């Protein structure tokens, strides 16, 4: 793989604009290479120049002997502009052939390098501040553990600090010589309280390395002041406790109710439940902080490598020596001197292993490090195998229907009214899974970080192959049941087993539910449980903090209204219908009619409640309009359902008006708010400034398709309930399929817009709540 592609693949997607613009620098080098070629007036000269340019970049030059490299062609300098430092290089051979283009190259390289350094320094500063806050949180957690395990211990008996941001991890205690190894605490448990002596040795070794680099001139002395400046004299940890309040954020039903009643953060009660929850929050915070450090360290390494690569290309084209001089400047910059970051990483590792892994380094590092999802070839094989089997089963079903003239038989309407809705339920799910698999494929192709936005656990998220495997497997299972159902009904030997034959759809539904709720570690258990937890959060919508995955899942359910109604028909058909004779009286039941409306509005009601919750938290008026959009859809569904049941002119008029309002508001919100398109003054007229797909016609096609597919759901209001060539149930299924396809298109552009918003804000990590709250002023006076 060429370095340019590898460089792009290794980038943090949300930080893409903060990386060195390697492709732009290559384009400038191409101009340098062209200017170095001798001028040729004929076509053959131009062709030779192009071939030479290609060889220069591919490393396939035809020269047997490399020309002698010229002496250093640049000098570098670090300019101090107030508190900011600027790194500059001066090319002093601009009078040579093509020298003007070389000057442009170094100016562009300096600009990109300074951009990278500024971003790196900013992120390091943010991490140091965060490290200081995590140190205070760790101090409080340690003191809380001491207090829980020894309720009688006095506040002044124990003093200890966990300093993640300091130059040396320290502990203070009443000992003779002040060494950490001499500190003895009463009531210690398996979660030890003191810092280990090895931690001091590691920190000292890092400081020695720092001083050695400073002596050699590789690291400037100013680069280590940012960490030391964060050290301050803090109160003893146990003295914190009277001023600390537990962080009860309204994220669960219980905490939401408690927050509504108390309207404030509760003081510590020193119990084990409180300690366990605090440790869980602190573990999550440290893991994410550690991953931030690793990502930033990778950012430093990748940009330094890119600078080295582009300078080697320059040397190859121009035969000038510049790498050593320029890379010396890079090494002296904060980007090349990562001692601060290394120190922070070592402190976090030591603290986490000690306090959250019982000193087991292997276990602690396994928790801290990001899990890499491994591609399994078996999934790819079985996905293709199941998909082929599904196609074969479809052909077999079509042949059975055609050869036995099932659609021309007397039981055609009976089958379509009773059996078809049962199997169409699985058809909707299979189609949605296949489209979601395509969504994942294109998200990955265009580097949309969907795992971050959905909050999926690293290493356990499903890729497009896994989702396609599930959809094709469910398709095989469903189609096999359909074929066996038809065969058993026609075969004289099995025709008498009516109860068994008619129970096949129920058995299929039971099997799918058992797989979903199976507690054993089979068939992607972590993903199944994640789906179950997300579904429970939707049921308790107003009492849970709304996250991206919550409202995204609720939006998917709004496109599965017909699947909800099919599930309701399952209950009615097998609970109160005469399924052995393939008849039911569901349509005559008032209860069924009431729930026929209720189940259709459940997804929209959930989204409305989520908008109310987000309005309370964010105080953003746009959630009001979003909630009204979903509420207008509920009204439209109510009017349409009444129209289907009453068939009067008044109900039809109300259904038509409400459906038009819901369609217009939903279409506008999809295109303008969710996709961020139709910006008249953007760089891409009527689209938006940033686009991931280079072909702009794709966006216009998506807009047109969204409008047309939005209109499909109005077919019942407009009177197209039945057609002479298609059954009413089939028409309903077709409309439901079109809505699922529209949702799949919406999915890609919705996450693309969200991803670009994250890129604009350089937001690569979600905020993790910390376990404790305290007032700095109160703690100082206390």
For each residue, the residues with C-beta under 8 A, 3 or more apart:
1: 5 6 9
2: 5 6
3: 6 7 22 306 309
4: 7 8 22 23 26
5: 1 2 8 9
6: 1 2 3 9 10
7: 3 4 10 11 19 22 302 305 306
8: 4 5 11 447
9: 1 5 6
10: 6 7 298 302
11: 7 8 15 16 19 302 447
12: 15 16 295 298 299 764
13: 16 447 448 449 755 759 764
14: 449 452 755 758 759 761 762 763 764
15: 11 12 18 19 119 299 759 762 764
16: 11 12 13 19 447 759
17: 759 762
18: 15 115 116 119 299 762
19: 7 11 15 16 22 116 299 302 303 306
20: 25 112 113 115 116 303 306 307 310
21: 24 25 112
22: 3 4 7 19 25 26 306 309 310
23: 4 26 27
24: 21 27 28 108 112
25: 20 21 22 28 29 105 108 109 112 310
26: 4 22 23 29 30 57 310 313
27: 23 24 30 31
28: 24 25 31 32 101 104 105 108
29: 25 26 32 33 57 105 310 313 314 317
30: 26 27 33 34 53 57
31: 27 28 34 35 101 104
32: 28 29 35 36 98 101 102 105 314 317 318
33: 29 30 36 37 52 53 56 57 317
34: 30 31 37 49 53
35: 31 32 97 98 100 101
36: 32 33 97 98 317 318
37: 33 34 40 48 49 52 53
38: 45
39: 45
40: 37 44 45 46 48 49
41: 45
42: 45 46
43: 46 47
44: 40 47 48
45: 38 39 40 41 42 48 49
46: 40 42 43 49 50
47: 43 44 50 51
48: 37 40 44 45 51 52
49: 34 37 40 45 46 52 53
50: 46 47 53 54
51: 47 48 54 55
52: 33 37 48 49 55 56
53: 30 33 34 37 49 50 56 57
54: 50 51 57 58 60
55: 51 52 58 59 60 61 62
56: 33 52 53 61 316 317
57: 26 29 30 33 53 54 313
58: 54 55
59: 55 316
60: 54 55
61: 55 56
62: 55
63: 66 67
64:
65:
66: 63 319
67: 63 319
68: 319
69: 315 319 320 321
70: 73 319 320 321
71: 321
72: 75 320 321 322 324 325
73: 70 91 92 93 318 320 321 322
74: 89 90 91 92 106 322 325 326
75: 72 89 90 92 325
76: 87 88 89 90 325 326 328 329
77: 87 88 89 90
78: 85 86 87 88 329 332 333
79: 85 86 87 88
80: 84 85 86
81: 84 85 86
82:
83:
84: 80 81 118
85: 78 79 80 81 117 333
86: 78 79 80 81 114
87: 76 77 78 79 110 113 114 117 329 333
88: 76 77 78 79 110
89: 74 75 76 77 106 109 110 325 326 329
90: 74 75 76 77 106
91: 73 74 94 99 102 103 106
92: 73 74 75
93: 73 96 99 102 320
94: 91 99 100 102 103
95: 99
96: 93 99 102
97: 35 36
98: 32 35 36 101 102 318
99: 91 93 94 95 96 102 103
100: 35 94 103 104
101: 28 31 32 35 98 104 105
102: 32 91 93 94 96 98 99 105 106 318
103: 91 94 99 100 106 107
104: 28 31 100 101 107 108
105: 25 28 29 32 101 102 108 109 314
106: 74 89 90 91 102 103 109 110
107: 103 104 110 111
108: 24 25 28 104 105 111 112
109: 25 89 105 106 112 113 307 310 326
110: 87 88 89 106 107 113 114
111: 107 108 114 115
112: 20 21 24 25 108 109 115 116
113: 20 87 109 110 116 117 307 330 333 335
114: 86 87 110 111 117 118
115: 18 20 111 112 118 119
116: 18 19 20 112 113 119 120 303 335
117: 85 87 113 114 120 121 333 334 335
118: 84 114 115 121 122
119: 15 18 115 116 122 123 762
120: 116 117 123 124 296 299 300 303 334 335
121: 117 118 124 125 334
122: 118 119 125 126
123: 119 120 126 127 296 299
124: 120 121 127 128 226 296 334 340 341
125: 121 122 128 129 226
126: 122 123 129 130
127: 123 124 130 131 289 292 293 296 341 344
128: 124 125 131 132 165 226 227 230 340 344
129: 125 126 132 133 230
130: 126 127 133 134 289 292
131: 127 128 134 135 164 165 230 289 344 347 348
132: 128 129 135 136 164 165 230
133: 129 130 136 137 770
134: 130 131 137 138 164 285 286 289 770
135: 131 132 138 139 161 162 163 164 165 166
136: 132 133 139 140 234 240 774
137: 133 134 140 141 282 285 770 771 772
138: 134 135 141 142 162 164 282 351 355
139: 135 136 142 143 160 161 162 234 237 240
140: 136 137 143 144 237 240 241 244 771 772 774
141: 137 138 144 145 278 279 282 355 771 772
142: 138 139 145 146 160 162 193 237 355
143: 139 140 146 147 158 237 238 240 241
144: 140 141 147 148 241 268 270 274 275 278
145: 141 142 148 149 189 191 193 275
146: 142 143 149 150 153 158 185 187 193 238
147: 143 144 150 151 153 238 241 270
148: 144 145 151 270 271 272 274 275
149: 145 146 187 189
150: 146 147 153 186 187
151: 147 148 270
152:
153: 146 147 150 157 158 186 187 238
154: 157 238
155: 236 238 239 241 242
156: 159 236 238 239
157: 153 154 238
158: 143 146 153 173 185 193 236 237 238
159: 156 171 172 173 236 237 238
160: 139 142 171 172 173 183 185 193 194 195 236 237
161: 135 139 170 171 172 234 237
162: 135 138 139 142 169 195 351 355
163: 135 166 168 169 170 231 347
164: 131 132 134 135 138 169 344 347 348 351
165: 128 131 132 135 227 230 231 344 347
166: 135 163 169 170 227 228 230 231
167: 203 207 227 228 231 343
168: 163 200 203 204 207
169: 162 163 164 166 195 199 200 203 347 350 351
170: 161 163 166 180 195
171: 159 160 161 180 183 194 195
172: 159 160 161 178 236
173: 158 159 160 178 182 183 185
174:
175: 178 179 182 183 184
176: 182
177: 182
178: 172 173 175 182
179: 175 182 183
180: 170 171 183 194 195 196 197 200
181: 197
182: 173 175 176 177 178 179
183: 160 171 173 175 179 180 194
184: 175
185: 146 158 160 173 188 193 194
186: 150 153
187: 146 149 150 153
188: 185 192 193
189: 145 149 192
190: 358
191: 145 355 358
192: 188 189 354 355 359
193: 142 145 146 158 160 185 188
194: 160 171 180 183 185
195: 160 162 169 170 171 180 199 200 350 354
196: 180 199 200 350 354
197: 180 181 200 201
198: 201 202 350
199: 169 195 196 202 203 347 350 354
200: 168 169 180 195 196 197 203 204
201: 197 198 204 205
202: 198 199 205 206 346 350
203: 167 168 169 199 200 206 207 343 346 347
204: 168 200 201 207 208
205: 201 202 208 209
206: 202 203 209 210 339 342 343 346
207: 167 168 203 204 210 211
208: 204 205 211 212
209: 205 206 212 213 339
210: 206 207 213 214 219 224 339
211: 207 208 214 215
212: 208 209 215 216
213: 209 210 216 218 219 337 339
214: 210 211 217 218 219 220 221 224
215: 211 212
216: 212 213
217: 214 332
218: 213 214 331 332 336 337
219: 210 213 214 223 224 331 332 337 339
220: 214 223 332 337
221: 214 224 225
222: 225
223: 219 220 226 334 337 339 340
224: 210 214 219 221 227 228 339 340
225: 221 222 228 229
226: 124 125 128 223 229 230 340
227: 128 165 166 167 224 230 231 340 343 344
228: 166 167 224 225 231
229: 225 226
230: 128 129 131 132 165 166 226 227
231: 163 165 166 167 227 228
232:
233:
234: 136 139 161
235: 239 240 779 780 782
236: 155 156 158 159 160 172 239 240
237: 139 140 142 143 158 159 160 161 240 241
238: 143 146 147 153 154 155 156 157 158 159 241
239: 155 156 235 236 242 782
240: 136 139 140 143 235 236 237 243 244 774 779
241: 140 143 144 147 155 237 238 244 268 270
242: 155 239 782
243: 240 774 775 778 779 782
244: 140 240 241 267 268 772 773 774
245: 264 265 266 267 268 772 773 774
246: 265 266 267 268 274 278 771 772 773
247: 265 281 769 770 771 772 773
248: 255 258 259 262 265 266
249: 255 259 545 769
250: 255 256 259 260 545 617
251: 255 256 544 545 769
252: 255 256 543 544
253: 256 257 540 543 544
254: 257 258
255: 248 249 250 251 252 258 259
256: 250 251 252 253 259 260 542 543 544
257: 253 254 260 261 543
258: 248 254 255 261 262 266
259: 248 249 250 255 256 262 263
260: 250 256 257 263
261: 257 258
262: 248 258 259 265 266
263: 259 260
264: 245
265: 245 246 247 248 262 773
266: 245 246 248 258 262 269
267: 244 245 246
268: 144 241 244 245 246 274
269: 266 274
270: 144 147 148 151 241 274
271: 148 274 275
272: 148 275 276
273: 276 277
274: 144 148 246 268 269 270 271 277 278
275: 144 145 148 271 272 278 279
276: 272 273 279 280
277: 273 274 280 281 771
278: 141 144 246 274 275 281 282 771 772
279: 141 275 276 282 283 356
280: 276 277 283 284
281: 247 277 278 284 285 768 769 770 771
282: 137 138 141 278 279 285 286 356 770 771
283: 279 280 286 287 352 356 367
284: 280 281 287 288 768
285: 134 137 281 282 288 289 768 769 770
286: 134 282 283 289 290 348 351 352 356 368
287: 283 284 290 291 352 367 368
288: 284 285 291 292 765 766 768
289: 127 130 131 134 285 286 292 293 348
290: 286 287 293 294 345 348 349 352 368
291: 287 288 294 295 368 370 765
292: 127 130 288 289 295 296 765
293: 127 289 290 296 297 341 344 345 348
294: 290 291 297 298 345 369 370
295: 12 291 292 298 299 764
296: 120 123 124 127 292 293 299 300 341
297: 293 294 300 301 338 341 342 345
298: 10 12 294 295 301 302
299: 12 15 18 19 120 123 295 296 302 303
300: 120 296 297 303 304 335 336 338 341
301: 297 298 304 305
302: 7 10 11 19 298 299 305 306
303: 19 20 116 120 299 300 306 307 335
304: 300 301 307 308 330 335 336
305: 7 301 302 308 309
306: 3 7 19 20 22 302 303 309 310
307: 20 109 113 303 304 310 311 326 327 330
308: 304 305 311 312 323 327
309: 3 22 305 306 312 313
310: 20 22 25 26 29 109 306 307 313 314
311: 307 308 314 315 322 323 326 327
312: 308 309 315 316 323
313: 26 29 57 309 310 316 317
314: 29 32 105 310 311 317 318 320 322
315: 69 311 312 318 319 320 321 322 323
316: 56 59 312 313 319
317: 29 32 33 36 56 313 314
318: 32 36 73 98 102 314 315
319: 66 67 68 69 70 315 316
320: 69 70 72 73 93 314 315
321: 69 70 71 72 73 315 324 325
322: 72 73 74 311 314 315 325 326
323: 308 311 312 315 326 327
324: 72 321 327 328
325: 72 74 75 76 89 321 322 328 329
326: 74 76 89 109 307 311 322 323 329 330
327: 307 308 311 323 324 330 331 336
328: 76 324 325 331 332
329: 76 78 87 89 325 326 332 333
330: 113 304 307 326 327 333 335 336
331: 218 219 327 328 336 337
332: 78 217 218 219 220 328 329 336 337
333: 78 85 87 113 117 329 330 336 337
334: 117 120 121 124 223 337 340
335: 113 116 117 120 300 303 304 330 338
336: 218 300 304 327 330 331 332 333
337: 213 218 219 220 223 331 332 333 334 340
338: 297 300 335 341 342
339: 206 209 210 213 219 223 224 342 343
340: 124 128 223 224 226 227 334 337 343 344
341: 124 127 293 296 297 300 338 344 345
342: 206 297 338 339 345 346
343: 167 203 206 227 339 340 346 347
344: 127 128 131 164 165 227 293 340 341 347 348
345: 290 293 294 297 341 342 348 349
346: 202 203 206 342 343 349 350
347: 131 163 164 165 169 199 203 343 344 350 351
348: 131 164 286 289 290 293 344 345 351 352 368
349: 290 345 346 352 353 364 365 368
350: 169 195 196 198 199 202 346 347 353 354
351: 138 162 164 169 286 347 348 354 355
352: 283 286 287 290 348 349 355 356 357 364 367 368
353: 349 350 356 357 359 360 361 364 365
354: 192 195 196 199 350 351 357 359
355: 138 141 142 162 191 192 351 352
356: 279 282 283 286 352 353 364 367
357: 352 353 354 360 361 363 364 367
358: 190 191 363
359: 192 353 354
360: 353 357 363 364
361: 353 357 364 365
362: 365 366
363: 357 358 360 366 367
364: 349 352 353 356 357 360 361 367 368
365: 349 353 361 362 368 369
366: 362 363 369
367: 283 287 352 356 357 363 364
368: 286 287 290 291 348 349 352 364 365
369: 294 365 366
370: 291 294 458 459
371: 457 458 459 460
372: 458 459
373: 458 459 460 461 463
374:
375: 379 380 463 465
376: 379 380
377: 380 381
378: 381 382
379: 375 376 382 383 465 466 469
380: 375 376 377 383 384 465
381: 377 378 384 385
382: 378 379 385 386 469 473
383: 379 380 386 387 465 468 469 472
384: 380 381 387 388
385: 381 382 388 389
386: 382 383 389 390 469 472 473 475 476
387: 383 384 390 391 468 472 475
388: 384 385 391 392
389: 385 386 392 393 476
390: 386 387 393 394 472 475 476 479
391: 387 388 394 395
392: 388 389 395 396
393: 389 390 396 397 476 479 480 482 483
394: 390 391 397 398 479
395: 391 392 398 399
396: 392 393 399 400 483
397: 393 394 400 401 479 482 483 486
398: 394 395 401 402
399: 395 396 402 403
400: 396 397 403 404 406 483 486 487 490
401: 397 398 404 406 407 486
402: 398 399 405
403: 399 400
404: 400 401 409 490
405: 402 408 409
406: 400 401 409 412 415 486
407: 401 412
408: 405 412
409: 404 405 406 412
410:
411: 414 415 582
412: 406 407 408 409 415 416
413: 416 417 727
414: 411 417 418 582 583
415: 406 411 412 418 419 420 582
416: 412 413 419 420 727 729 730
417: 413 414 420 421 729
418: 414 415 421 422 573 577 579 582 583 584
419: 415 416 422 423 485 505 582
420: 415 416 417 423 424 727 729 730 733
421: 417 418 424 425 565 566 569 729
422: 418 419 425 505 566 569 570 573
423: 419 420 426 427 478 481 482 505
424: 420 421 427 428 562 566 729 733 736
425: 421 422 428 429 509 563 566 567 570
426: 423 429 430 474 478 508 512
427: 423 424 430 431 478 733 737
428: 424 425 431 432 560 562 563 566 733 736 737 740
429: 425 426 432 433 474 560 563
430: 426 427 433 434 471 474 475 478
431: 427 428 434 435 737 740 741
432: 428 429 435 436 556 559 560 740 743 744
433: 429 430 436 437 467 468 470 471 474
434: 430 431 437 438 468 471
435: 431 432 438 439 740 741 743 744 747
436: 432 433 439 440 467 744 747
437: 433 434 440 441 464 465 467 468 471
438: 434 435 441 442 464 744
439: 435 436 442 443 744 747 748 751
440: 436 437 443 444 450 462 463 464 467
441: 437 438 444 445 464
442: 438 439 445 446 448 748
443: 439 440 446 448 450 748 751
444: 440 441 447 448 463 464
445: 441 442
446: 442 443 692 693 752
447: 8 11 13 16 444 692
448: 13 442 443 444 692 751 752 755
449: 13 14 452 453 755 758 764
450: 440 443 453 454 456 751 755
451: 454 456 458 461
452: 14 449 455 758 764 765 766
453: 449 450 548 549 751 754 755 758
454: 450 451 461 548 549 552
455: 452 547 548 549 766
456: 450 451 460 461 530 549
457: 371 460 461 526 530
458: 370 371 372 373 451 461
459: 370 371 372 373
460: 371 373 456 457 526 527
461: 373 451 454 456 457 458 527
462: 440 466 467 470 524 527
463: 373 375 440 444 466 467
464: 437 438 440 441 444 467 468
465: 375 379 380 383 437 468 469
466: 379 462 463 469 470 524
467: 433 436 437 440 462 463 464 470 471
468: 383 387 433 434 437 464 465 471 472
469: 379 382 383 386 465 466 472 473
470: 433 462 466 467 473 474 523 524
471: 430 433 434 437 467 468 474 475
472: 383 386 387 390 468 469 475 476
473: 382 386 469 470 476 477
474: 426 429 430 433 470 471 477 478 512
475: 386 387 390 430 471 472 478 479
476: 386 389 390 393 472 473 479 480
477: 473 474 480 481 508 511 512
478: 423 426 427 430 474 475 481 482 508
479: 390 393 394 397 475 476 482 483
480: 393 476 477 483 484
481: 423 477 478 484 485 504 505 507 508
482: 393 397 423 478 479 485 486
483: 393 396 397 400 479 480 486 487
484: 480 481 487 488 504
485: 419 481 482 488 489 501 504 505
486: 397 400 401 406 482 483 489 490
487: 400 483 484 490 491 494
488: 484 485 491 494 495 497 500 501 504
489: 485 486 494 495 501
490: 400 404 486 487 495
491: 487 488 494 495
492: 495
493:
494: 487 488 489 491 497 500 501
495: 488 489 490 491 492 498 501
496:
497: 488 494 500 501
498: 495 501 502 580 581
499: 502 503 580
500: 488 494 497 503 504
501: 485 488 489 494 495 497 498 504
502: 498 499 505 579 580 582
503: 499 500 506 507 579
504: 481 484 485 488 500 501 507 508
505: 419 422 423 481 485 502 508 509 570
506: 503 509 510 570 574
507: 481 503 504 510 511
508: 426 477 478 481 504 505 511 512
509: 425 505 506 512 513 570
510: 506 507 513 514
511: 477 507 508 514 515
512: 426 474 477 508 509 515 516
513: 509 510 516 517
514: 510 511 517 518
515: 511 512 518 523 528
516: 512 513 528 531 532
517: 513 514 528 532
518: 514 515 522 523 525 528
519: 525
520: 525
521: 525
522: 518 525
523: 470 515 518 528
524: 462 466 470 527 528
525: 518 519 520 521 522 528 529
526: 457 460 529 530
527: 460 461 462 524 530 531
528: 515 516 517 518 523 524 525 531 532
529: 525 526 532 533
530: 456 457 526 527 533 534
531: 516 527 528 534 535
532: 516 517 528 529 535 536
533: 529 530 536 537
534: 530 531 537 538 549 550 553
535: 531 532 538 539 553
536: 532 533 539 540
537: 533 534 540 541 544 550
538: 534 535 541 550 553 554 557 606
539: 535 536
540: 253 536 537 543 544
541: 537 538 544 546 550 554 606 609 610 613
542: 256 609 610 612 613
543: 252 253 256 257 540
544: 251 252 253 256 537 540 541 550 613
545: 249 250 251 613 617
546: 541 550 551 610 613 614 617
547: 455 550 551
548: 453 454 455 551 552 754
549: 453 454 455 456 534 552 553
550: 534 537 538 541 544 546 547 553 554 610
551: 546 547 548 554 555 607 610
552: 454 548 549 555 556 747 750
553: 534 535 538 549 550 556 557
554: 538 541 550 551 557 558 603 606 607 610
555: 551 552 558 559 607 743 746
556: 432 552 553 559 560 743 747
557: 538 553 554 560 564 602 603 606
558: 554 555 561 603 604 607 630 633 743
559: 432 555 556 739 740 742 743
560: 428 429 432 556 557 563 564 603 740
561: 558 564 565 599 600 603 637 736 739
562: 424 428 565 566 732 733 735 736
563: 425 428 429 560 566 567 736
564: 557 560 561 567 568 599 600 602 603
565: 421 561 562 568 569 596 599 600
566: 421 422 424 425 428 562 563 569 570
567: 425 563 564 570 571 599
568: 564 565 571 572 592 595 596 599
569: 421 422 565 566 572 573 586
570: 422 425 505 506 509 566 567 573 574
571: 567 568 574 575
572: 568 569 575 576 577 584 586 589 592
573: 418 422 569 570 576 577 579 584 586
574: 506 570 571 577 579
575: 571 572
576: 572 573 584 585 586 589
577: 418 572 573 574 583 584 585 586
578: 581 582 583 584
579: 418 502 503 573 574 582 584
580: 498 499 502
581: 498 578
582: 411 414 415 418 419 502 578 579
583: 414 418 577 578
584: 418 572 573 576 577 578 579 587
585: 576 577 588 589
586: 569 572 573 576 577 589 592
587: 584 592 593
588: 585
589: 572 576 585 586 592 593
590: 593 594
591: 594 595
592: 568 572 586 587 589 595 596
593: 587 589 590 596 597 645
594: 590 591 597 598
595: 568 591 592 598 599
596: 565 568 592 593 599 600 641
597: 593 594 600 601 637 638 641
598: 594 595 601 602
599: 561 564 565 567 568 595 596 602
600: 561 564 565 596 597 637 641
601: 597 598 604 605 634 637 638
602: 557 564 598 599 605 606
603: 554 557 558 560 561 564 606 607
604: 558 601 607 608 630 631 633 634 637
605: 601 602 608 609 630 634
606: 538 541 554 557 602 603 609 610
607: 551 554 555 558 603 604 610 611 627 630
608: 604 605 611 612 627 630 631 634
609: 541 542 605 606 612 613
610: 541 542 546 550 551 554 606 607 613 614
611: 607 608 614 615 623 624 626 627 630
612: 542 608 609 615 616 623 627
613: 541 542 544 545 546 609 610 616 617
614: 546 610 611 617 618 620 623
615: 611 612 618 619 620 621 623 624 627
616: 612 613 619
617: 250 545 546 613 614
618: 614 615 623
619: 615 616
620: 614 615 623
621: 615 624 625
622: 625 626 673
623: 611 612 614 615 618 620 626 627
624: 611 615 621 627 628
625: 621 622 628 629 669
626: 611 622 623 629 630 669 673
627: 607 608 611 612 615 623 624 630 631
628: 624 625 631 632 665
629: 625 626 632 633 662 665 666 669
630: 558 604 605 607 608 611 626 627 633 634
631: 604 608 627 628 634 635
632: 628 629 635 636 658 661 662 665
633: 558 604 629 630 636 637 662 666
634: 601 604 605 608 630 631 637 638
635: 631 632 638 639 658 662
636: 632 633 639 640 655 658 659 661 662
637: 561 597 600 601 604 633 634 640 641
638: 597 601 634 635 641 642 658
639: 635 636 642 643 651 654 655 657 658 659
640: 636 637 643 644 655 658 659 716 717
641: 596 597 600 637 638 644 645
642: 638 639 645 646 651 654 655
643: 639 640 646 647 648 651 652 654 655 716 717
644: 640 641 647 716
645: 593 641 642
646: 642 643 651
647: 643 644 651 652
648: 643 651 652
649: 652 653
650: 653 654
651: 639 642 643 646 647 648 654 655
652: 643 647 648 649 655 656 717
653: 649 650 656 657
654: 639 642 643 650 651 657 658
655: 636 639 640 642 643 651 652 658 659 717
656: 652 653 659 660 714 717 718
657: 639 653 654 660 661
658: 632 635 636 638 639 640 654 655 661 662
659: 636 639 640 655 656 662 663 713 714 717
660: 656 657 663 664 714
661: 632 636 657 658 664 665
662: 629 632 633 635 636 658 659 665 666
663: 659 660 666 667 710 711 713 714
664: 660 661 667 668
665: 628 629 632 661 662 668 669
666: 629 633 662 663 669 670 710
667: 663 664 670 671 706 707 710
668: 664 665 671 672 673
669: 625 626 629 665 666 672 673 674
670: 666 667 673 674 675 706 710 746
671: 667 668 674 675 677 678 703 706
672: 668 669 675 676 677 678
673: 622 626 668 669 670 676
674: 669 670 671 746 749 750 753
675: 670 671 672 702 746 749 750 752 753
676: 672 673 679 688 753 756 757
677: 671 672 686 687 688 699 703 749
678: 671 672 686 687 703
679: 676 682 686 687 688 689
680: 685 686
681:
682: 679 685 686 687 688 689
683: 689
684: 687 688 689 691 696
685: 680 682
686: 677 678 679 680 682 700
687: 677 678 679 682 684 691 696 699
688: 676 677 679 682 684 691 753 756
689: 679 682 683 684
690: 756 759 760
691: 684 687 688 694 696 699
692: 446 447 448 752 755 756
693: 446 696 698 699
694: 691
695: 698
696: 684 687 691 693 699 700
697: 700 701
698: 693 695 701 702
699: 677 687 691 693 696 702 703 749
700: 686 696 697 703 704
701: 697 698 704 705
702: 675 698 699 705 706 745 749
703: 671 677 678 699 700 706 707
704: 700 701 707 708
705: 701 702 708 709 742 745
706: 667 670 671 702 703 709 710 742 745 746
707: 667 703 704 710 711
708: 704 705 711 712
709: 705 706 712 738 739 741 742 745
710: 663 666 667 670 706 707 713 742
711: 663 707 708 714
712: 708 709 715 735 738 739 742
713: 659 663 710 716 735 739
714: 656 659 660 663 711 717 718
715: 712 718 720 721 731 735
716: 640 643 644 713 719 720 721 735
717: 640 643 652 655 656 659 714
718: 656 714 715
719: 716
720: 715 716 723 731
721: 715 716 728 731
722: 726 727 728 731
723: 720 726 731
724:
725:
726: 722 723 730 731 734
727: 413 416 420 722 730 731
728: 721 722 731 732
729: 416 417 420 421 424 732 733
730: 416 420 726 727 733 734
731: 715 720 721 722 723 726 727 728 734 735
732: 562 728 729 735 736
733: 420 424 427 428 562 729 730 736 737
734: 726 730 731 737 738
735: 562 712 713 715 716 731 732 738 739
736: 424 428 561 562 563 732 733 739 740
737: 427 428 431 733 734 740 741
738: 709 712 734 735 741 742
739: 559 561 709 712 713 735 736 742 743
740: 428 431 432 435 559 560 736 737 743 744
741: 431 435 709 737 738 744 745
742: 559 705 706 709 710 712 738 739 745 746
743: 432 435 555 556 558 559 739 740 746 747
744: 432 435 436 438 439 740 741 747 748
745: 702 705 706 709 741 742 748 749
746: 555 670 674 675 706 742 743 749 750
747: 435 436 439 552 556 743 744 750 751
748: 439 442 443 744 745 751 752
749: 674 675 677 699 702 745 746 752 753
750: 552 674 675 746 747 753 754
751: 439 443 448 450 453 747 748 754 755
752: 446 448 675 692 748 749 755 756
753: 674 675 676 688 749 750 756 757
754: 453 548 750 751 757 758
755: 13 14 448 449 450 453 692 751 752 758 759
756: 676 688 690 692 752 753 759 760
757: 676 753 754 760 761
758: 14 449 452 453 754 755 761 762 763 764
759: 13 14 15 16 17 690 755 756 762
760: 690 756 757
761: 14 757 758
762: 14 15 17 18 119 758 759
763: 14 758
764: 12 13 14 15 295 449 452 758
765: 288 291 292 452
766: 288 452 455
767:
768: 281 284 285 288
769: 247 249 251 281 285
770: 133 134 137 247 281 282 285 773
771: 137 140 141 246 247 277 278 281 282
772: 137 140 141 244 245 246 247 278
773: 244 245 246 247 265 770
774: 136 140 240 243 244 245 778 779
775: 243 778 779
776: 779 780
777: 780 781
778: 243 774 775 781 782
779: 235 240 243 774 775 776 782
780: 235 776 777
781: 777 778
782: 235 239 242 243 778 779
